[in-house]
Amino acid sequence: MRSLARWMFWVMLALLALQLAFLLRIALMVTLNPQSTSFMRSEAWRIALRTASGEGDWRWSSRWVPRERISVHLQRAVIASEDAGFVHHAGVDWQAIESAWERNRERKEQASRRAQRQSAVARPVRVVGGSTITQQLAKNLLLSGERTLVRKGQELVLALMLEGLLDKGRILEIYLNSVEWGEGVFGAEAAAQRYFRKSARQLNAHEAARLAVMLPAPRFFEARQGSAYLASRTRTIVARMGAVELP
């Protein structure tokens, strides 16, 4: 029992040290712009390996711009599309998480019943997320892409840290400069140049909404710019943008 207690003590101490390290890194972001994120580094490694094996060319674009040089249309569009309650929640939207959990449970049950009727193995169900912009930023900045309860729990803790140390405007600024908008395309400036050959400051409402709609699956929509869903969803987001409250 004594050895178990000692082992638990060191585990707890290691976890505390990890949280303090995360806290320090987030505190530095009050004034310092992050040069890269955990997700960006993993993507750079993946693309580099693929390029080295001759399966494709190296393509990478990422350029930080201050929030005031990002179109307010894009800021509104991203909030409308990704997290309508961004300015009001404290980093985690518990109601959205509960709703997503219910939708995922219903989808799994429907898939299971459909498989039973067809005497087939149920296909994996696409999981619907309930993550806020702050949670997405926490995951991309500091965590791996694995889907586990432990990782999700750490994401929630980091989201609360981000909200405690940074204001909403700063969180949105870092998010817009680090989110993926296609393979090797990171941040609003790189996305605006990639898809519209203009700066992020010059994006109009329709262009901004189109970029925002890509965010849940940027590499998927990068190859499907003529998608009917993309066009329809863009019109929906444009209609919602006027009601968005900016931080």
Secondary structure, 3 states (H helix, E strand, C coil): CHHHHHHHHHHHHHHHHHHHHHHHHHHHCCCCCCCCCHHHHHHHHHHHHHHHCCCCCCCCEECCCCHHHCCHHHHHHHHHHHCCCCCCCCCCCHHHHHHHHHHHHHHHHHHHHHHHHCCCCCCCCCCCCCCCHHHHHHHHHHCCCCCCHHHHHHHHHHHHHHHHHCCHHHHHHHHHHHCECCCCEECHHHHHHHHHCCCHHHCCHHHHHHHHHHCCCHHHHHCCCCCHHHHHHHHHHHHHHCCCCCC
